[in-house]
Amino acid sequence: MPTTIFSTIIFLYGIIIGSFLNVCICRIPKKENIVTTRSHCMSCGYQLKWYDLIPLFSWLALRGKCRECGERISVQYPVVEALNGVLYLLVFWRYGVSLVALLYCFMASALVVISVIDWRTFEIPVGANVFIGALGVVRLAADLGNWQDYVVGFFSVSALLLVIYVVTRGRGIGGGDVKLMAASGLLIGWECNVLAFVIGCIVGSVAHIIRMKVSGAEHVLALGPYLSIGIFVSALWGDLMIGWYLSMF
């Protein structure tokens, strides 16, 4: 299949899944059902028709407004859909058509949900961490010859974070962050998981310092989005980065 056609299919699949991610992002914090409740306008309650739910294109066609009441629809919807499509493209460009690519695409979607919800509420949904952990179990089962990497990965970062969580009684690190790093370690292995944590901490520190200077953000930060960036980057390029670093010695 030509690369252009294949990439287009992957992107379209990604934005379709991205549309569902928006449902999760909006409803999970409110404890609403993400399956049975019909999609509706958050302002007037208008139940959306199928042509209002075409990922990315419906928002553009409606110019970001509700068809019924004209209230503006958050830009989050097309951004999440497009972002998920781009992340899927990056995964398949890196790993081709493989089980690892499929697992990492699902991981990327879970990380998007975690990032947005944690950014807004300072809480990481347990279900998202469990989902990533389940992907890790599949990865472990498919690569039993290297089972030590994944089992050690489960504890590599999370054990340290758990100690911090207990000692500080949850003030130094969130319980969701501990679970996230345990689940990601089971999926990407201990070396990449350690790198993911380092990347997440560096990005988080720099970004939050800038936010405090520019917008007056509080000292407390949601670590989930930055850990998610680290996990995704490490999952795709961690082995290359680690190999480059070790070659310097």
Backbone bond lengths (Angstrom), bond angles and torsions (degrees), N, CA, C in turn:
res aa  C-N    CA-C-N  psi(-1)  N-CA   C-N-CA  omega(-1)  CA-C   N-CA-C  phi
1 M - - - 1.462 - - 1.532 108.63 -
2 P 1.352 118.75 131.77 1.461 120.89 -179.87 1.525 111.50 -56.65
3 T 1.321 115.58 145.82 1.456 121.13 -177.02 1.525 111.79 -58.38
4 T 1.320 117.53 -41.71 1.469 120.90 -178.01 1.518 111.08 -62.37
5 I 1.330 116.76 -45.61 1.459 120.82 -179.50 1.528 110.25 -65.58
6 F 1.318 116.08 -44.78 1.459 120.40 -179.65 1.528 110.67 -62.02
7 S 1.321 116.67 -43.76 1.461 120.83 179.78 1.523 110.91 -63.13
8 T 1.317 116.33 -38.95 1.469 120.54 178.81 1.521 110.81 -63.10
9 I 1.327 116.30 -43.47 1.466 121.03 179.43 1.531 110.16 -62.89
10 I 1.317 116.71 -44.74 1.467 120.89 179.80 1.524 110.20 -62.12
11 F 1.326 117.40 -43.46 1.466 120.53 -179.93 1.523 111.33 -63.87
12 L 1.331 116.76 -44.05 1.466 120.16 179.13 1.524 110.91 -63.15
13 Y 1.325 116.16 -41.44 1.463 119.69 176.52 1.521 110.01 -61.55
14 G 1.338 116.29 -40.17 1.453 120.59 -179.81 1.518 113.05 -64.07
15 I 1.337 118.24 -41.24 1.465 119.34 -178.75 1.533 111.18 -73.61
16 I 1.335 116.44 -27.53 1.469 119.08 174.80 1.523 110.01 -65.33
17 I 1.324 116.52 -46.75 1.463 120.23 175.61 1.528 109.87 -63.41
18 G 1.332 116.31 -35.84 1.457 120.77 178.08 1.516 112.71 -59.83
19 S 1.323 116.97 -33.97 1.458 120.88 177.24 1.528 110.40 -63.10
20 F 1.332 116.41 -40.07 1.460 120.18 177.30 1.523 111.07 -68.73
21 L 1.334 116.56 -33.44 1.463 119.46 178.03 1.523 110.97 -61.59
22 N 1.326 116.86 -37.53 1.466 120.22 176.94 1.525 111.33 -60.71
23 V 1.328 116.03 -38.03 1.470 120.50 176.76 1.528 109.53 -61.54
24 C 1.330 115.61 -46.00 1.469 120.04 179.83 1.523 111.05 -62.06
25 I 1.327 116.59 -43.87 1.462 121.60 -177.60 1.521 111.25 -62.23
26 C 1.320 116.52 -39.69 1.464 120.32 -177.31 1.530 112.65 -78.72
27 R 1.321 116.88 -34.73 1.466 119.17 -170.24 1.521 114.90 -97.66
28 I 1.324 118.08 -32.34 1.460 119.68 -176.81 1.525 112.47 -58.17
29 P 1.344 119.67 -47.41 1.473 118.59 178.81 1.526 113.43 -61.55
30 K 1.338 116.65 -26.10 1.466 121.08 -179.60 1.522 112.10 -91.14
31 K 1.330 116.96 1.36 1.464 122.52 -179.03 1.527 111.63 62.38
32 E 1.323 117.27 30.66 1.459 121.31 178.92 1.523 110.24 -91.92
33 N 1.323 115.88 154.13 1.457 121.36 179.26 1.525 109.57 -68.90
34 I 1.331 117.03 130.55 1.464 120.68 -177.56 1.522 112.66 -92.16
35 V 1.336 117.03 0.65 1.459 120.25 -175.76 1.526 112.11 -115.79
36 T 1.316 116.74 -51.31 1.467 119.50 -170.71 1.528 114.18 -85.42
37 T 1.337 118.04 -29.90 1.459 120.36 -178.34 1.525 110.09 -72.69
38 R 1.333 116.86 128.66 1.457 121.03 -178.14 1.523 110.80 -73.30
39 S 1.330 115.48 147.39 1.459 120.67 179.43 1.522 110.02 -66.44
40 H 1.334 115.82 138.52 1.463 119.71 -176.34 1.525 109.76 -150.94
41 C 1.335 115.28 163.18 1.456 121.34 176.18 1.528 108.62 -68.50
42 M 1.338 116.18 132.74 1.446 120.45 -177.90 1.524 112.03 -72.79
43 S 1.337 116.94 -13.10 1.469 120.94 -178.08 1.524 112.67 -97.08
44 C 1.337 117.08 -51.48 1.465 120.19 -174.91 1.521 114.04 -107.78
45 G 1.330 117.73 -10.10 1.452 120.92 179.17 1.518 114.45 84.38
46 Y 1.322 118.02 2.67 1.471 122.42 179.55 1.525 110.33 -56.29
47 Q 1.346 116.01 124.86 1.455 120.53 179.70 1.526 109.64 -77.76
48 L 1.311 115.30 121.58 1.454 120.63 -173.69 1.519 111.65 -70.81
49 K 1.328 115.64 138.84 1.459 121.99 175.50 1.529 109.14 -84.45
50 W 1.324 116.04 170.84 1.456 119.72 -176.50 1.527 111.51 -60.40
51 Y 1.339 116.52 -35.13 1.461 119.60 -178.29 1.531 112.01 -77.28
52 D 1.319 117.13 -7.26 1.463 120.60 173.31 1.522 111.35 -90.47
53 L 1.327 116.43 -6.79 1.464 121.10 -171.61 1.525 113.38 -112.50
54 I 1.331 117.13 11.11 1.459 119.57 178.01 1.526 108.07 -70.93
55 P 1.323 118.05 116.10 1.464 120.30 -173.49 1.525 112.80 -52.69
56 L 1.294 116.18 135.16 1.451 125.47 175.87 1.532 112.79 69.38
57 F 1.331 117.11 -51.42 1.454 121.01 -173.01 1.530 112.33 -71.33
58 S 1.332 118.39 -35.86 1.463 120.19 179.61 1.529 110.48 -64.84
59 W 1.314 117.13 -41.33 1.468 120.59 179.44 1.524 110.25 -62.78
60 L 1.326 116.19 -41.88 1.457 120.26 179.18 1.526 111.19 -67.05
61 A 1.350 116.36 -42.12 1.467 120.28 -179.06 1.526 111.65 -64.59
62 L 1.329 116.56 -36.26 1.464 121.37 -179.73 1.531 111.84 -87.04
63 R 1.338 116.20 1.02 1.467 122.25 -179.96 1.537 111.59 56.91
64 G 1.316 114.61 36.22 1.449 119.83 175.59 1.508 114.90 70.85
65 K 1.341 117.56 26.24 1.464 120.58 -179.55 1.525 110.72 -130.92
66 C 1.337 115.71 152.57 1.463 120.72 176.73 1.518 109.81 -67.27
67 R 1.322 116.47 135.78 1.451 121.40 179.41 1.534 111.53 -61.77
68 E 1.340 116.87 -32.40 1.463 121.19 -173.25 1.526 112.57 -88.38
69 C 1.324 118.04 -53.07 1.467 120.63 -173.23 1.520 113.96 -104.93
70 G 1.316 117.26 -11.65 1.455 120.34 178.55 1.517 114.68 79.49
71 E 1.338 116.47 2.55 1.470 119.65 179.05 1.528 109.48 -67.92
72 R 1.323 116.53 144.28 1.452 120.60 -178.03 1.529 111.28 -66.98
73 I 1.307 115.50 138.82 1.464 122.51 177.39 1.520 107.46 -98.57
74 S 1.310 116.75 132.41 1.461 121.53 -175.64 1.524 112.07 -53.73
75 V 1.329 114.87 139.55 1.464 120.74 177.16 1.520 111.06 -66.56
76 Q 1.326 116.37 -11.58 1.466 120.14 177.37 1.527 111.26 -54.42
77 Y 1.319 117.14 -38.43 1.463 120.60 -173.85 1.533 112.61 -60.69
78 P 1.330 119.35 -55.44 1.473 117.28 178.98 1.519 112.90 -69.41
79 V 1.346 117.77 -30.73 1.469 120.33 -179.18 1.520 110.18 -65.51
80 V 1.335 117.53 -46.40 1.468 121.23 179.50 1.520 110.57 -63.95
81 E 1.324 116.94 -42.91 1.469 120.40 179.98 1.523 111.18 -62.70
82 A 1.344 116.75 -47.77 1.460 120.32 -179.34 1.525 111.01 -66.59
83 L 1.335 116.77 -40.76 1.459 120.68 179.36 1.517 111.09 -60.43
84 N 1.316 117.19 -44.15 1.462 120.22 -179.93 1.526 110.76 -63.35
85 G 1.334 116.65 -38.33 1.459 119.85 176.98 1.512 111.88 -63.39
86 V 1.328 117.48 -42.48 1.459 121.74 179.56 1.524 111.12 -66.31
87 L 1.333 116.72 -41.40 1.477 120.11 178.92 1.521 110.63 -62.16
88 Y 1.319 117.24 -40.34 1.468 120.61 177.77 1.533 110.59 -62.30
89 L 1.326 116.23 -40.94 1.465 119.70 178.28 1.530 110.81 -61.20
90 L 1.324 116.08 -44.98 1.466 119.93 -179.68 1.524 111.34 -60.72
91 V 1.320 116.06 -41.71 1.468 120.05 -179.45 1.524 110.82 -63.14
92 F 1.324 117.32 -46.58 1.469 120.08 -177.18 1.522 111.76 -73.30
93 W 1.318 117.74 -31.49 1.462 119.24 174.29 1.522 111.02 -65.54
94 R 1.331 116.01 -31.27 1.473 120.19 -178.24 1.520 111.78 -82.14
95 Y 1.336 117.79 -41.37 1.470 120.40 -171.30 1.529 114.20 -115.62
96 G 1.324 117.99 -4.79 1.453 119.14 -178.89 1.511 111.73 67.14
97 V 1.313 115.80 -165.00 1.464 120.65 179.76 1.526 108.35 -82.63
98 S 1.325 116.12 105.77 1.465 120.93 -175.58 1.516 109.44 -158.54
99 L 1.324 115.47 167.45 1.453 120.76 176.76 1.526 110.44 -63.96
100 V 1.333 116.45 -39.48 1.458 120.07 179.72 1.530 110.56 -60.36
101 A 1.328 116.56 -42.53 1.462 120.64 179.15 1.523 110.64 -61.32
102 L 1.316 116.72 -43.05 1.462 120.73 179.72 1.525 110.99 -62.95
103 L 1.332 115.95 -45.74 1.469 120.23 179.65 1.524 111.19 -63.08
104 Y 1.314 116.79 -41.17 1.462 120.09 -178.29 1.529 112.03 -71.91
105 C 1.319 117.23 -29.08 1.470 119.41 174.25 1.528 109.94 -64.93
106 F 1.313 116.50 -47.01 1.470 120.16 177.31 1.526 110.41 -61.69
107 M 1.337 116.31 -39.17 1.456 120.29 177.18 1.523 110.93 -61.13
108 A 1.327 116.63 -44.61 1.461 121.20 -179.66 1.521 111.05 -58.71
109 S 1.335 116.43 -42.35 1.464 120.26 179.34 1.527 111.04 -63.31
110 A 1.333 116.24 -42.69 1.467 119.95 178.33 1.523 110.76 -63.64
111 L 1.325 117.38 -37.23 1.460 121.08 179.68 1.524 111.82 -67.59
112 V 1.324 116.87 -33.53 1.469 120.27 176.37 1.528 109.79 -64.08
113 V 1.335 115.98 -46.44 1.468 120.52 178.62 1.527 110.38 -60.63
114 I 1.316 116.30 -46.59 1.463 120.93 179.51 1.527 110.87 -59.23
115 S 1.320 116.61 -45.24 1.460 121.05 -175.40 1.519 112.02 -61.92
116 V 1.327 116.78 -48.73 1.464 119.96 -176.17 1.530 111.21 -68.84
117 I 1.331 116.50 -44.15 1.469 119.52 -178.93 1.530 110.69 -65.98
118 D 1.327 117.05 -44.20 1.461 119.59 -179.72 1.525 110.99 -65.71
119 W 1.321 117.41 -37.44 1.465 121.72 178.04 1.520 110.97 -59.63
120 R 1.337 115.44 -37.65 1.468 119.98 -176.11 1.521 113.12 -86.77
121 T 1.314 117.10 -36.62 1.470 119.81 -169.31 1.525 113.89 -117.15
122 F 1.341 118.13 -9.18 1.468 122.79 -174.79 1.529 111.28 62.10
123 E 1.319 115.74 28.93 1.468 121.31 176.20 1.522 109.52 -136.03
124 I 1.320 115.90 137.61 1.464 121.01 175.46 1.516 108.11 -101.61
125 P 1.333 117.91 122.46 1.469 119.44 -178.22 1.521 112.06 -61.98
126 V 1.316 115.29 132.49 1.466 120.83 -178.22 1.527 111.08 -59.20
127 G 1.317 116.32 -39.91 1.458 120.20 -177.95 1.513 113.23 -58.88
128 A 1.335 116.92 -35.75 1.464 120.39 179.57 1.521 110.62 -67.55
129 N 1.327 116.66 -40.61 1.472 120.04 177.41 1.527 111.32 -66.35
130 V 1.320 116.41 -40.01 1.469 120.77 178.23 1.527 109.76 -63.14
131 F 1.333 116.15 -39.62 1.464 121.16 179.67 1.531 110.63 -61.77
132 I 1.342 116.86 -46.28 1.460 120.14 178.53 1.528 110.33 -64.06
133 G 1.331 116.49 -38.89 1.460 120.20 176.75 1.517 111.94 -61.49
134 A 1.335 116.83 -38.95 1.464 121.06 177.82 1.527 110.90 -64.48
135 L 1.332 116.45 -38.34 1.467 120.07 175.21 1.521 110.09 -62.08
136 G 1.342 115.70 -37.36 1.454 120.17 177.65 1.510 112.63 -63.85
137 V 1.315 116.92 -38.15 1.468 120.82 177.57 1.523 110.02 -62.67
138 V 1.335 116.70 -41.06 1.470 120.61 177.90 1.526 110.22 -63.72
139 R 1.326 116.32 -43.37 1.472 120.55 179.13 1.523 110.34 -62.31
140 L 1.311 116.77 -42.65 1.463 121.58 178.49 1.522 110.78 -61.26
141 A 1.327 116.35 -45.58 1.465 120.71 -178.68 1.523 111.90 -64.81
142 A 1.335 116.35 -31.14 1.463 120.45 -178.44 1.527 112.64 -83.86
143 D 1.330 117.42 -11.69 1.458 121.38 -177.51 1.530 109.76 -137.29
144 L 1.327 115.25 53.92 1.467 120.57 -175.28 1.524 113.23 -62.08
145 G 1.329 116.62 -24.13 1.453 119.32 179.65 1.522 113.07 -63.50
146 N 1.330 115.89 -23.29 1.472 120.91 179.11 1.521 110.74 -116.85
147 W 1.320 116.74 34.86 1.455 120.58 -174.41 1.534 112.79 -59.18
148 Q 1.342 116.51 -28.66 1.469 118.80 -178.90 1.528 111.59 -61.55
149 D 1.324 117.06 -37.38 1.465 120.79 -178.31 1.526 111.11 -58.92
150 Y 1.332 115.57 -41.50 1.468 119.86 -175.63 1.525 112.00 -79.57
151 V 1.313 116.14 -39.14 1.467 119.51 178.84 1.525 110.14 -66.27
152 V 1.325 116.81 -45.77 1.466 120.17 176.54 1.532 109.46 -63.49
153 G 1.328 115.74 -36.68 1.459 119.92 178.84 1.510 112.77 -60.24
154 F 1.316 116.92 -33.79 1.461 121.47 179.00 1.533 110.55 -59.45
155 F 1.339 116.86 -35.64 1.463 121.12 -176.10 1.530 113.27 -102.49
156 S 1.328 117.64 -13.73 1.465 121.35 -168.31 1.518 113.59 -55.48
157 V 1.309 117.75 -43.31 1.462 121.97 -179.81 1.525 110.99 -109.26
158 S 1.307 115.79 -38.14 1.469 120.29 -174.02 1.525 112.26 -63.16
159 A 1.344 117.90 -33.00 1.468 120.19 -179.63 1.524 110.79 -63.18
160 L 1.331 116.27 -43.91 1.467 120.59 177.76 1.525 110.87 -64.75
161 L 1.318 116.40 -44.31 1.460 120.18 -179.71 1.527 111.31 -65.17
162 L 1.327 116.61 -33.37 1.467 120.00 178.16 1.523 110.68 -65.47
163 V 1.324 116.20 -40.12 1.469 120.00 176.99 1.528 110.05 -61.34
164 I 1.325 116.54 -45.18 1.467 121.07 178.68 1.526 110.21 -61.48
165 Y 1.337 115.33 -42.05 1.471 120.47 -179.89 1.529 110.85 -61.17
166 V 1.333 116.27 -44.22 1.470 120.43 -178.59 1.524 111.13 -68.93
167 V 1.332 116.09 -46.41 1.469 120.59 -177.06 1.529 111.24 -63.09
168 T 1.338 116.47 -41.74 1.470 120.34 -177.02 1.523 112.49 -91.75
169 R 1.339 116.16 1.14 1.465 121.52 -178.65 1.530 112.55 55.63
170 G 1.317 113.86 40.88 1.452 119.89 175.62 1.506 115.19 85.32
171 R 1.327 118.07 -0.58 1.466 119.60 -178.91 1.530 112.06 -86.01
172 G 1.332 117.08 -23.78 1.455 120.38 -177.63 1.517 113.20 -89.14
173 I 1.310 117.35 -27.43 1.469 122.23 -178.64 1.522 107.46 -156.20
174 G 1.303 116.36 149.33 1.449 119.95 179.95 1.520 112.36 -86.71
175 G 1.312 116.99 150.66 1.457 120.65 178.15 1.515 112.54 -62.71
176 G 1.329 116.43 -32.48 1.462 120.09 178.15 1.513 111.95 -65.65
177 D 1.337 117.23 -35.33 1.459 121.08 177.85 1.531 110.59 -65.69
178 V 1.334 116.27 -38.55 1.471 120.68 177.85 1.526 109.96 -61.51
179 K 1.326 115.57 -47.84 1.472 120.10 -179.14 1.533 111.56 -65.49
180 L 1.331 116.23 -37.36 1.465 120.13 -179.75 1.523 111.26 -61.94
181 M 1.327 117.00 -45.03 1.456 119.77 -178.53 1.525 112.04 -71.51
182 A 1.330 117.01 -28.10 1.466 119.56 174.27 1.521 110.19 -67.90
183 A 1.333 115.91 -46.05 1.464 120.34 -178.60 1.526 111.39 -65.79
184 S 1.326 116.83 -42.51 1.463 119.72 -178.82 1.523 111.08 -67.79
185 G 1.328 116.73 -35.37 1.460 119.65 178.21 1.511 112.46 -63.21
186 L 1.325 116.18 -35.98 1.460 121.01 177.75 1.523 111.01 -67.93
187 L 1.327 116.60 -24.82 1.466 121.08 -177.23 1.525 112.91 -91.86
188 I 1.330 118.19 -42.87 1.465 120.02 -172.85 1.532 113.58 -107.11
189 G 1.336 118.31 -3.95 1.454 120.42 178.33 1.522 112.92 89.86
190 W 1.329 116.68 161.64 1.464 120.04 -169.35 1.523 113.36 -69.92
191 E 1.327 118.10 -39.57 1.460 118.93 -177.78 1.523 111.47 -64.09
192 C 1.314 116.00 -48.94 1.465 120.15 179.75 1.529 111.27 -66.98
193 N 1.329 116.48 -30.11 1.466 119.33 -180.00 1.524 111.32 -70.26
194 V 1.318 116.63 -40.19 1.464 120.08 176.52 1.526 109.56 -63.03
195 L 1.334 115.94 -44.22 1.459 120.26 177.93 1.525 110.48 -61.78
196 A 1.327 116.98 -40.52 1.466 121.27 179.34 1.518 110.97 -59.53
197 F 1.320 116.26 -41.72 1.466 120.71 179.78 1.528 110.83 -65.73
198 V 1.324 116.95 -42.15 1.459 120.93 179.18 1.530 110.19 -63.04
199 I 1.330 115.94 -46.54 1.471 120.08 179.20 1.523 110.22 -60.77
200 G 1.333 116.51 -45.68 1.455 120.57 -178.95 1.517 112.36 -60.64
201 C 1.326 116.63 -41.54 1.469 120.76 -179.98 1.521 111.32 -66.78
202 I 1.335 116.36 -41.78 1.468 119.93 -179.84 1.525 110.61 -65.36
203 V 1.340 116.37 -49.62 1.464 120.44 -179.83 1.524 110.23 -61.62
204 G 1.330 116.21 -43.38 1.459 120.37 -179.35 1.519 112.25 -62.90
205 S 1.334 116.82 -42.88 1.468 120.79 -179.07 1.523 111.03 -63.53
206 V 1.331 116.28 -48.66 1.461 120.44 -178.52 1.530 110.88 -64.75
207 A 1.330 116.11 -47.76 1.464 120.05 -177.24 1.521 111.54 -63.78
208 H 1.327 117.05 -39.88 1.464 119.13 -176.30 1.528 111.39 -74.27
209 I 1.316 117.49 -33.99 1.461 119.65 175.46 1.525 109.81 -62.34
210 I 1.325 115.96 -42.79 1.470 120.34 177.70 1.521 110.52 -62.51
211 R 1.346 116.30 -42.98 1.465 119.87 179.84 1.523 111.79 -63.39
212 M 1.333 116.99 -40.01 1.463 119.91 179.48 1.532 111.05 -65.63
213 K 1.337 116.49 -36.48 1.457 120.14 179.82 1.521 111.92 -74.06
214 V 1.320 116.46 -41.05 1.466 121.19 -173.35 1.519 112.73 -84.06
215 S 1.357 116.08 -48.73 1.468 119.40 -172.90 1.516 113.90 -111.62
216 G 1.345 117.10 1.44 1.460 119.62 179.37 1.508 113.72 70.41
217 A 1.336 117.60 30.53 1.461 121.50 179.84 1.528 110.46 -62.67
218 E 1.327 116.95 152.67 1.453 121.90 179.99 1.532 110.70 -69.64
219 H 1.325 115.47 164.76 1.466 120.15 -179.91 1.523 111.57 -67.86
220 V 1.335 116.83 -30.80 1.462 120.81 179.13 1.528 108.82 -71.38
221 L 1.323 117.20 130.93 1.454 120.47 -179.87 1.523 110.69 -126.48
222 A 1.317 114.59 152.95 1.455 120.81 173.20 1.528 107.12 -84.36
223 L 1.319 117.13 111.54 1.458 121.59 -174.88 1.527 112.41 -79.38
224 G 1.333 116.84 -22.20 1.463 120.89 -176.22 1.518 115.41 -52.47
225 P 1.346 119.06 -47.81 1.466 119.23 -179.77 1.524 113.45 -60.47
226 Y 1.338 116.43 -37.87 1.463 119.90 -178.33 1.535 111.32 -75.07
227 L 1.325 116.36 -37.75 1.465 119.06 174.08 1.523 110.15 -63.36
228 S 1.320 116.46 -37.23 1.467 120.70 179.20 1.525 111.13 -63.14
229 I 1.327 116.59 -41.17 1.463 120.16 176.12 1.521 109.92 -60.66
230 G 1.328 116.26 -46.31 1.459 120.37 179.60 1.517 112.30 -60.98
231 I 1.326 116.41 -42.64 1.466 120.74 -179.28 1.525 110.78 -63.74
232 F 1.320 116.89 -45.09 1.467 119.57 -178.27 1.520 111.08 -65.92
233 V 1.325 116.98 -46.87 1.467 120.53 -179.86 1.527 110.44 -61.29
234 S 1.318 117.03 -44.22 1.456 120.80 -178.69 1.519 111.86 -68.11
235 A 1.334 116.98 -36.51 1.462 120.43 179.16 1.520 111.01 -62.42
236 L 1.336 117.00 -36.36 1.457 120.15 -176.36 1.528 112.86 -88.78
237 W 1.320 116.55 -41.14 1.466 119.18 -173.12 1.517 113.60 -125.39
238 G 1.335 118.23 8.40 1.452 121.15 -176.81 1.512 113.65 -59.42
239 D 1.333 117.26 -43.14 1.462 119.81 -178.90 1.526 111.17 -63.44
240 L 1.335 116.49 -37.09 1.465 120.38 178.46 1.529 110.47 -68.69
241 M 1.324 116.77 -41.76 1.459 121.33 -179.47 1.525 111.21 -66.17
242 I 1.324 115.79 -42.49 1.475 120.08 179.52 1.529 109.92 -66.66
243 G 1.336 116.99 -41.89 1.470 120.76 178.66 1.524 111.07 -62.10
244 W 1.339 116.43 -41.47 1.466 120.28 178.18 1.523 111.16 -63.35
245 Y 1.334 115.83 -43.00 1.465 119.96 -178.89 1.525 111.31 -64.26
246 L 1.347 117.34 -45.10 1.454 121.16 -178.48 1.533 111.26 -67.18
247 S 1.330 117.60 -28.93 1.461 120.16 -179.38 1.515 112.77 -68.91
248 M 1.332 116.52 -12.84 1.469 120.42 179.95 1.521 112.16 -79.46
249 F 1.337 116.97 -9.82 1.463 120.42 -177.13 1.522 111.56 -111.46
